[in-house]
Amino acid sequence: MASMESVAQGMACVLFCDVVGSTRLYERLGDAAAHRIVEEGLRDTSREICAHGGQVVKTIGDEIMAVFPDAVSAWDAAVTIQTRQESVVRSVGATPESAIQYRIGFHFGGVIRSADDYFGATVNVAARMASIAKAGQIMTTAATVEGLPLPYRMTARLLAAAYARGLGEDVAVAEVLWQFSSEHTVMPSIPLAPRASPTALATLRLTSGDRRWTFAQDSAPISIGRAEGNDVIVTQARASRHHATIERQRDRWVLIDHSTNGTFVHPVGAQEFSICREALVLHAAGKIGFGRSSHLGGDDEIDFVIGS
């Protein structure tokens, strides 16, 4: 056990950078060549982290954990890492099968430092942001973005709110837009909508085709899946027998995935989210897909509406 003298508390921005595509690379190029590419990528990433004032805490497999003194430094490092890797891929004309990409997540908050490692809720949230990100994406929290200068806030967009177990609150997620296109809606700030009263959000309504369900705030957890006996039965082949549950937790409706292929949630006005063996707070209205994207359509996608 670490001595009391070696434990310190403070504020820091924790960043996780994870290699995407390494399994495919090993299968295609073989162990030696793939290992060399991944190791070179991790070394380059570590150098960028240090060049932006960060410190590499540890490398876990293909993932790097780092800390920065502030969120601006972490943001700049993340964008540089993604931009550099994109340039590398373009310069060698690499195909998706012969290149690696990164998914990055970071969060600023209180941390506990013990010896050479960091612990606490900030670390957990940063790791969650990285797990949400797809290849080539950078995710952070709206709370982190709100504390940044305006030029940074202008290059972020609010996505949805993820429920981080054990934190007791919603974690609103934002994407750092380091690549711009006509499909991106840039927001000048990340305003979080005021939380409605529990009474106003007490009712959950689900719709699938001509089927309708209404659940009150005192309803038992709602089971969804292919098996008979679920409250909501779906026949989608990629759905699990006991795919998910939706339950009331304090003043929120929380979707909990238990499946193999994941659950896809597309909130109105935000980007689609996918979770697997995780939980997500449902907000306002949207569409849910079981085992596949809700964009694909079909009779088993469910529309949800929260409120009267």
Secondary structure, DSSP 4 states (H G I P E B T S, - for coil): ---GGGEEEEEEEEEEEEEESHHHHHHHH-HHHHHHHHHHHHHHHHHHHHHTT-EEEEEETTEEEEEESSHHHHHHHHHHHHHHHHHHHHHHT--GGG--EEEEEEEEEEEEEETTEEESHHHHHHHHHHHH--TT-EEEEHHHHHTS-HHHHTTEEEEEEEE-TTT-SEEEEEEE--S--TT---BSS-PPPPPPPTTTT--EEEEETTEEEEE-TTPPPEEEESSTT-SEE---TTS-TT-EEEEEETTEEEEEE--SS-EEEEETTS--EEESS-EEEE-SEEEEEESS-GGG--TT-EEEEE--
